[in-house]
Amino acid sequence: NMIRAMHPSKAVLALLALTVASATAAPVSTPLTAVGTGPREALASAPLSGLSAAADLATDQVTIIDIRGSVTRTITRAEIQALVPWMSLGPVGDGPSALAFSDSGRLLFIAVHDAA
């Protein structure tokens, strides 16, 4: 055996070189799971946590999805309305219009507009 005949430190380096040479990675793209009923007004993703968010314009909801496609949280129209009581959110043309995550995914920023 060639590795056994080598000096122990050279054998470790040879095994390390073989391991590194055989380990390759490539991005794997998967489609976003459809959540909600209406068109998507905005999408956001957090690269470090694997979270994604989608704003549904028809229902004024924001759905947060983990890397496996499971819904982790839904922010409803009523929850958004409680934070912006001066807006009159309805089913046509207003609600969440832009989303942005922090890199870590701990913060989700939601821009909300009112068509009135």
mmCIF file of the C-alpha atoms, coordinates in Angstrom:
data_MODEL
# 
_entry.id   MODEL 
# 
loop_
_atom_site.group_PDB 
_atom_site.id 
_atom_site.type_symbol 
_atom_site.label_atom_id 
_atom_site.label_alt_id 
_atom_site.label_comp_id 
_atom_site.label_asym_id 
_atom_site.label_entity_id 
_atom_site.label_seq_id 
_atom_site.pdbx_PDB_ins_code 
_atom_site.Cartn_x 
_atom_site.Cartn_y 
_atom_site.Cartn_z 
_atom_site.occupancy 
_atom_site.B_iso_or_equiv 
_atom_site.pdbx_formal_charge 
_atom_site.auth_seq_id 
_atom_site.auth_comp_id 
_atom_site.auth_asym_id 
_atom_site.auth_atom_id 
_atom_site.pdbx_PDB_model_num 
ATOM 1   C CA . ASN A 1 1   ? 0.000   0.000  0.000  1.00 0.00 ? 1   ASN A CA 1 
ATOM 2   C CA . MET A 1 2   ? 1.479   3.322  -1.105 1.00 0.00 ? 2   MET A CA 1 
ATOM 3   C CA . ILE A 1 3   ? 0.099   5.419  1.761  1.00 0.00 ? 3   ILE A CA 1 
ATOM 4   C CA . ARG A 1 4   ? 1.372   2.959  4.379  1.00 0.00 ? 4   ARG A CA 1 
ATOM 5   C CA . ALA A 1 5   ? 4.908   3.241  2.997  1.00 0.00 ? 5   ALA A CA 1 
ATOM 6   C CA . MET A 1 6   ? 4.877   7.043  3.316  1.00 0.00 ? 6   MET A CA 1 
ATOM 7   C CA . HIS A 1 7   ? 5.893   9.045  6.337  1.00 0.00 ? 7   HIS A CA 1 
ATOM 8   C CA . PRO A 1 8   ? 2.804   9.460  8.605  1.00 0.00 ? 8   PRO A CA 1 
ATOM 9   C CA . SER A 1 9   ? 2.542   13.232 8.045  1.00 0.00 ? 9   SER A CA 1 
ATOM 10  C CA . LYS A 1 10  ? 2.790   12.755 4.263  1.00 0.00 ? 10  LYS A CA 1 
ATOM 11  C CA . ALA A 1 11  ? 0.093   10.070 4.430  1.00 0.00 ? 11  ALA A CA 1 
ATOM 12  C CA . VAL A 1 12  ? -2.245  12.460 6.242  1.00 0.00 ? 12  VAL A CA 1 
ATOM 13  C CA . LEU A 1 13  ? -1.568  15.157 3.638  1.00 0.00 ? 13  LEU A CA 1 
ATOM 14  C CA . ALA A 1 14  ? -2.221  12.684 0.825  1.00 0.00 ? 14  ALA A CA 1 
ATOM 15  C CA . LEU A 1 15  ? -5.543  11.617 2.380  1.00 0.00 ? 15  LEU A CA 1 
ATOM 16  C CA . LEU A 1 16  ? -6.485  15.259 2.937  1.00 0.00 ? 16  LEU A CA 1 
ATOM 17  C CA . ALA A 1 17  ? -5.691  16.081 -0.700 1.00 0.00 ? 17  ALA A CA 1 
ATOM 18  C CA . LEU A 1 18  ? -7.819  13.141 -1.869 1.00 0.00 ? 18  LEU A CA 1 
ATOM 19  C CA . THR A 1 19  ? -10.709 14.225 0.369  1.00 0.00 ? 19  THR A CA 1 
ATOM 20  C CA . VAL A 1 20  ? -10.592 17.849 -0.752 1.00 0.00 ? 20  VAL A CA 1 
ATOM 21  C CA . ALA A 1 21  ? -10.328 16.911 -4.415 1.00 0.00 ? 21  ALA A CA 1 
ATOM 22  C CA . SER A 1 22  ? -13.413 14.691 -4.223 1.00 0.00 ? 22  SER A CA 1 
ATOM 23  C CA . ALA A 1 23  ? -15.610 17.144 -2.253 1.00 0.00 ? 23  ALA A CA 1 
ATOM 24  C CA . THR A 1 24  ? -17.430 19.480 -4.608 1.00 0.00 ? 24  THR A CA 1 
ATOM 25  C CA . ALA A 1 25  ? -20.602 21.492 -4.142 1.00 0.00 ? 25  ALA A CA 1 
ATOM 26  C CA . ALA A 1 26  ? -22.992 23.308 -6.399 1.00 0.00 ? 26  ALA A CA 1 
ATOM 27  C CA . PRO A 1 27  ? -26.115 25.391 -5.784 1.00 0.00 ? 27  PRO A CA 1 
ATOM 28  C CA . VAL A 1 28  ? -29.368 23.487 -5.788 1.00 0.00 ? 28  VAL A CA 1 
ATOM 29  C CA . SER A 1 29  ? -32.329 25.551 -6.929 1.00 0.00 ? 29  SER A CA 1 
ATOM 30  C CA . THR A 1 30  ? -35.860 24.619 -5.983 1.00 0.00 ? 30  THR A CA 1 
ATOM 31  C CA . PRO A 1 31  ? -39.098 26.441 -6.779 1.00 0.00 ? 31  PRO A CA 1 
ATOM 32  C CA . LEU A 1 32  ? -40.809 28.425 -4.036 1.00 0.00 ? 32  LEU A CA 1 
ATOM 33  C CA . THR A 1 33  ? -43.792 26.520 -2.681 1.00 0.00 ? 33  THR A CA 1 
ATOM 34  C CA . ALA A 1 34  ? -47.026 28.308 -3.553 1.00 0.00 ? 34  ALA A CA 1 
ATOM 35  C CA . VAL A 1 35  ? -48.589 29.822 -0.462 1.00 0.00 ? 35  VAL A CA 1 
ATOM 36  C CA . GLY A 1 36  ? -51.783 31.860 -0.416 1.00 0.00 ? 36  GLY A CA 1 
ATOM 37  C CA . THR A 1 37  ? -54.293 32.520 -3.142 1.00 0.00 ? 37  THR A CA 1 
ATOM 38  C CA . GLY A 1 38  ? -53.293 35.740 -4.849 1.00 0.00 ? 38  GLY A CA 1 
ATOM 39  C CA . PRO A 1 39  ? -50.385 37.111 -6.832 1.00 0.00 ? 39  PRO A CA 1 
ATOM 40  C CA . ARG A 1 40  ? -47.080 37.697 -5.072 1.00 0.00 ? 40  ARG A CA 1 
ATOM 41  C CA . GLU A 1 41  ? -46.351 41.369 -4.637 1.00 0.00 ? 41  GLU A CA 1 
ATOM 42  C CA . ALA A 1 42  ? -42.964 40.833 -2.982 1.00 0.00 ? 42  ALA A CA 1 
ATOM 43  C CA . LEU A 1 43  ? -40.475 38.098 -2.117 1.00 0.00 ? 43  LEU A CA 1 
ATOM 44  C CA . ALA A 1 44  ? -37.474 38.147 0.221  1.00 0.00 ? 44  ALA A CA 1 
ATOM 45  C CA . SER A 1 45  ? -34.941 35.633 1.480  1.00 0.00 ? 45  SER A CA 1 
ATOM 46  C CA . ALA A 1 46  ? -32.392 35.478 4.285  1.00 0.00 ? 46  ALA A CA 1 
ATOM 47  C CA . PRO A 1 47  ? -29.214 33.813 3.012  1.00 0.00 ? 47  PRO A CA 1 
ATOM 48  C CA . LEU A 1 48  ? -27.850 32.757 6.419  1.00 0.00 ? 48  LEU A CA 1 
ATOM 49  C CA . SER A 1 49  ? -31.021 31.330 7.963  1.00 0.00 ? 49  SER A CA 1 
ATOM 50  C CA . GLY A 1 50  ? -32.662 29.804 4.894  1.00 0.00 ? 50  GLY A CA 1 
ATOM 51  C CA . LEU A 1 51  ? -35.921 31.692 5.423  1.00 0.00 ? 51  LEU A CA 1 
ATOM 52  C CA . SER A 1 52  ? -38.054 33.135 2.643  1.00 0.00 ? 52  SER A CA 1 
ATOM 53  C CA . ALA A 1 53  ? -41.076 35.417 2.804  1.00 0.00 ? 53  ALA A CA 1 
ATOM 54  C CA . ALA A 1 54  ? -43.845 36.084 0.304  1.00 0.00 ? 54  ALA A CA 1 
ATOM 55  C CA . ALA A 1 55  ? -46.441 38.861 0.388  1.00 0.00 ? 55  ALA A CA 1 
ATOM 56  C CA . ASP A 1 56  ? -49.871 37.913 -0.928 1.00 0.00 ? 56  ASP A CA 1 
ATOM 57  C CA . LEU A 1 57  ? -51.523 41.000 -2.433 1.00 0.00 ? 57  LEU A CA 1 
ATOM 58  C CA . ALA A 1 58  ? -55.067 39.564 -2.451 1.00 0.00 ? 58  ALA A CA 1 
ATOM 59  C CA . THR A 1 59  ? -55.167 38.721 1.265  1.00 0.00 ? 59  THR A CA 1 
ATOM 60  C CA . ASP A 1 60  ? -52.587 41.249 2.589  1.00 0.00 ? 60  ASP A CA 1 
ATOM 61  C CA . GLN A 1 61  ? -50.688 38.404 4.257  1.00 0.00 ? 61  GLN A CA 1 
ATOM 62  C CA . VAL A 1 62  ? -46.982 37.774 4.590  1.00 0.00 ? 62  VAL A CA 1 
ATOM 63  C CA . THR A 1 63  ? -45.980 34.114 4.800  1.00 0.00 ? 63  THR A CA 1 
ATOM 64  C CA . ILE A 1 64  ? -42.578 33.067 6.143  1.00 0.00 ? 64  ILE A CA 1 
ATOM 65  C CA . ILE A 1 65  ? -41.237 29.757 4.842  1.00 0.00 ? 65  ILE A CA 1 
ATOM 66  C CA . ASP A 1 66  ? -38.211 27.780 6.052  1.00 0.00 ? 66  ASP A CA 1 
ATOM 67  C CA . ILE A 1 67  ? -35.631 26.045 3.861  1.00 0.00 ? 67  ILE A CA 1 
ATOM 68  C CA . ARG A 1 68  ? -37.743 22.847 3.711  1.00 0.00 ? 68  ARG A CA 1 
ATOM 69  C CA . GLY A 1 69  ? -40.766 24.768 2.382  1.00 0.00 ? 69  GLY A CA 1 
ATOM 70  C CA . SER A 1 70  ? -42.698 24.582 5.651  1.00 0.00 ? 70  SER A CA 1 
ATOM 71  C CA . VAL A 1 71  ? -44.700 27.631 6.702  1.00 0.00 ? 71  VAL A CA 1 
ATOM 72  C CA . THR A 1 72  ? -43.191 28.923 9.949  1.00 0.00 ? 72  THR A CA 1 
ATOM 73  C CA . ARG A 1 73  ? -45.357 32.027 10.392 1.00 0.00 ? 73  ARG A CA 1 
ATOM 74  C CA . THR A 1 74  ? -48.139 33.926 8.668  1.00 0.00 ? 74  THR A CA 1 
ATOM 75  C CA . ILE A 1 75  ? -48.628 37.627 9.348  1.00 0.00 ? 75  ILE A CA 1 
ATOM 76  C CA . THR A 1 76  ? -52.272 38.454 8.684  1.00 0.00 ? 76  THR A CA 1 
ATOM 77  C CA . ARG A 1 77  ? -54.010 41.619 7.502  1.00 0.00 ? 77  ARG A CA 1 
ATOM 78  C CA . ALA A 1 78  ? -55.371 42.146 11.032 1.00 0.00 ? 78  ALA A CA 1 
ATOM 79  C CA . GLU A 1 79  ? -51.845 42.028 12.517 1.00 0.00 ? 79  GLU A CA 1 
ATOM 80  C CA . ILE A 1 80  ? -50.559 44.508 9.936  1.00 0.00 ? 80  ILE A CA 1 
ATOM 81  C CA . GLN A 1 81  ? -53.607 46.760 10.421 1.00 0.00 ? 81  GLN A CA 1 
ATOM 82  C CA . ALA A 1 82  ? -52.989 46.828 14.204 1.00 0.00 ? 82  ALA A CA 1 
ATOM 83  C CA . LEU A 1 83  ? -49.491 48.256 13.572 1.00 0.00 ? 83  LEU A CA 1 
ATOM 84  C CA . VAL A 1 84  ? -50.687 50.911 11.062 1.00 0.00 ? 84  VAL A CA 1 
ATOM 85  C CA . PRO A 1 85  ? -54.200 51.892 12.258 1.00 0.00 ? 85  PRO A CA 1 
ATOM 86  C CA . TRP A 1 86  ? -54.266 55.053 10.089 1.00 0.00 ? 86  TRP A CA 1 
ATOM 87  C CA . MET A 1 87  ? -54.258 52.919 6.919  1.00 0.00 ? 87  MET A CA 1 
ATOM 88  C CA . SER A 1 88  ? -57.405 51.343 5.493  1.00 0.00 ? 88  SER A CA 1 
ATOM 89  C CA . LEU A 1 89  ? -56.211 48.041 4.086  1.00 0.00 ? 89  LEU A CA 1 
ATOM 90  C CA . GLY A 1 90  ? -58.659 46.360 1.771  1.00 0.00 ? 90  GLY A CA 1 
ATOM 91  C CA . PRO A 1 91  ? -58.733 43.571 -0.805 1.00 0.00 ? 91  PRO A CA 1 
ATOM 92  C CA . VAL A 1 92  ? -57.738 45.743 -3.770 1.00 0.00 ? 92  VAL A CA 1 
ATOM 93  C CA . GLY A 1 93  ? -54.313 47.246 -4.369 1.00 0.00 ? 93  GLY A CA 1 
ATOM 94  C CA . ASP A 1 94  ? -52.988 47.914 -0.900 1.00 0.00 ? 94  ASP A CA 1 
ATOM 95  C CA . GLY A 1 95  ? -51.102 46.050 1.796  1.00 0.00 ? 95  GLY A CA 1 
ATOM 96  C CA . PRO A 1 96  ? -47.554 44.679 1.937  1.00 0.00 ? 96  PRO A CA 1 
ATOM 97  C CA . SER A 1 97  ? -45.651 45.810 -1.148 1.00 0.00 ? 97  SER A CA 1 
ATOM 98  C CA . ALA A 1 98  ? -41.971 45.147 -0.351 1.00 0.00 ? 98  ALA A CA 1 
ATOM 99  C CA . LEU A 1 99  ? -40.088 42.749 1.913  1.00 0.00 ? 99  LEU A CA 1 
ATOM 100 C CA . ALA A 1 100 ? -36.486 42.576 3.100  1.00 0.00 ? 100 ALA A CA 1 
ATOM 101 C CA . PHE A 1 101 ? -34.754 40.277 5.571  1.00 0.00 ? 101 PHE A CA 1 
ATOM 102 C CA . SER A 1 102 ? -31.623 41.040 7.527  1.00 0.00 ? 102 SER A CA 1 
ATOM 103 C CA . ASP A 1 103 ? -28.760 38.682 6.594  1.00 0.00 ? 103 ASP A CA 1 
ATOM 104 C CA . SER A 1 104 ? -29.343 36.558 9.686  1.00 0.00 ? 104 SER A CA 1 
ATOM 105 C CA . GLY A 1 105 ? -33.091 36.314 9.092  1.00 0.00 ? 105 GLY A CA 1 
ATOM 106 C CA . ARG A 1 106 ? -33.888 37.644 12.556 1.00 0.00 ? 106 ARG A CA 1 
ATOM 107 C CA . LEU A 1 107 ? -35.526 40.800 11.182 1.00 0.00 ? 107 LEU A CA 1 
ATOM 108 C CA . LEU A 1 108 ? -38.141 41.066 8.429  1.00 0.00 ? 108 LEU A CA 1 
ATOM 109 C CA . PHE A 1 109 ? -38.907 44.552 7.113  1.00 0.00 ? 109 PHE A CA 1 
ATOM 110 C CA . ILE A 1 110 ? -42.326 45.018 5.505  1.00 0.00 ? 110 ILE A CA 1 
ATOM 111 C CA . ALA A 1 111 ? -43.289 48.086 3.464  1.00 0.00 ? 111 ALA A CA 1 
ATOM 112 C CA . VAL A 1 112 ? -47.057 48.630 3.485  1.00 0.00 ? 112 VAL A CA 1 
ATOM 113 C CA . HIS A 1 113 ? -48.967 50.985 1.192  1.00 0.00 ? 113 HIS A CA 1 
ATOM 114 C CA . ASP A 1 114 ? -52.523 52.243 1.186  1.00 0.00 ? 114 ASP A CA 1 
ATOM 115 C CA . ALA A 1 115 ? -54.256 52.834 -2.146 1.00 0.00 ? 115 ALA A CA 1 
ATOM 116 C CA . ALA A 1 116 ? -56.633 55.417 -0.635 1.00 0.00 ? 116 ALA A CA 1 
# 
